[in-house]
Amino acid sequence: MKSFRVRELKRTDVEALLAFETHNRAWFESHIDARDLDFYSEQGVAEHIEGYLSGFAVGAWHPFVIEDANERIVGRANLKCINALTGRAEVGYRIDQGACGQGLATLALRHLIQEAKVRWQLTQLVAYVFEENVGSRKVLDRCGFLLEQPACTDKTAGECRFVLSI
């Protein structure tokens, strides 16, 4: 298996993150909601990173990137909507299309679970995945997340909610 590492997002990641997001744009948009067009520029990505790091500074986000042996970004993972009072957060991840099938989503999710436990002392993680995103559903299952039955008033049509108690 190739060598990969998960590390926190940095302000200096603008060019590498823009390249990753641009290269995989069509792939991502086939599985998740599209980003605004303004995102796809150095300024857009710099603002995006700044927003994530500001959220990290106040304990609401914890953004990570996954790098290959050449320090190229091949994935992202985030703890988001961190709520210390309820002990909950959401997880999200995206993996380069060319790097799929190498265990990176599982690596990223296990890293998020560990950070949620150790750094943030969280007790529950939630993930939202479109029904047709079979790959992500398998990753969530592999990492112990359980599919939660949707409520009748659920406004997330087409999405499945997975929960992990930690």
N, C-alpha and C positions, 0 to 999 in steps of 0.2 A: 504494500500500500504506500502511496505517496505520502510525503510529510506535509501536514497542515497545522496551523496554529490559530487559535481564537484569541483576539486581543481587543481592548477597548478602542472605540473610534477616536480619531485625533483630528484636530483642525488641519493638519497637513495632508489629510487623505482626499482632498478635493479632486485632484486630477484622477487618481486611481479609482475613486468611487464613481466619478462621472463616466469613466471608461467602462466600468463594470455595469452600471445602470443602463448606459446607452447600448452596449453590446447585447444585453439581455432583455431589452425593452419589450420586444414582441413576445418573447417567451413568458416574461412576468405578466404581461397584460392578458395572456391566455389563461392565467390562473388566479389573478387578483385584480382589483380595481386599478385603472390607469392613473398615473401621476399627472399633475398639471403640466402643460407644455413648458411653463417657466422654470420647472425643475431642471430641465435638460440643458444647463449651461453652467459654466464655472461659478457664476454668481448664485445661480439657483441652488447648486449643490453646497456651496459655502454657507448659504443661509440655512439650508436644511441641516447641515452639520452643526451650525451654531445653535439652532433650535434644540437639537437633540442633546448637545452638551450643556445647554442652559437647563434643560429638563433634568439632566443627570446631576447638576450642581444642587438642585432643590429636592432631589430624591424621587422624581416622578418617572424617570427613564434610566435605562442602563443599556447604551448602544455598543455593539460589538461588530467587528468584521472578522472574516475568516480569510487567511492568506495561505497561498501555496508556498512551496520551497523557494520560489523566486520572488516572494513578497508581493505577489499579484493578488488583489482582492478577488476571491471566488465565491464569497458568500457574506451574508449579513445576518445578524440575530439581535433581537432587542427584548428587554423586559420593558413594558410600557404600562402606563397608568398604574404605577406602583402606589399602593395605598397601605401605608404602615399601620393605620388604625384597624383596617379589616384583615390585614395580612395577605392581601391579594395583589396580583398583577396579571397582565396579559402577556403572551409571548407572540413573537412574530419572527419569521426567518425567510430568506430567499437565497437560493443557490444558483450559481452560474449553470446554464443549460449544459455546457460541455463538461461540467464536474459532477453532474447528477449520477447517482448509482455508486458513488464512492464512500457513502456513509457520512457525508458532510452535514446533512440536515440533522441526522441523529447526533453527531458530534456537537453541533451548535445547540440543539435542544437540551442535551445532557449538561452542557456548560451553563445554559440559562437556569436549569433546575438547581445546579450546584450553587450558582451565585444567589439565586432566590433564597436558598436555605441558609447559606453561610453569611453572606454579606448583608442581606436584607431581612433575614428571619421571617420570611413569608411562609404561609401555610397552605396557600392555594394558588394555582396557576390556571389560566383560561386561554384557550386558543379558538379562533374562529377560522373555519376553512370552508370554501365552497364545496358543495356536495360532490362535484365531478373531479375535484383535486385528490385523486386516489393516492398519489404519492405522499402528499402531506398527511393524509389520514392514516396511512400505514406508519409513518414516522411517529405520529402522536400515539398510536396504539403501542408501538414498540417501546416508547418511553413511559408507558403507564397511564396515559391520559384516557379517560373514559368519555364516550359519547353521552351527552346529556340530552334528554328528550326535550324538544322545543315546546315552549308555552304557546297556547292558542293565540295570544296577542303578540307573539314574537314578530318584530319588524325586520328581522334579518333573513328575508326570503332567500332561499338557495344556499344559505350558510348553515354549517353545523357547528355546534358549540361543544368543545371538549374541555374537560376539567381534570386537573391532577391535584389531589390532596397530598401535601408533603409535611 
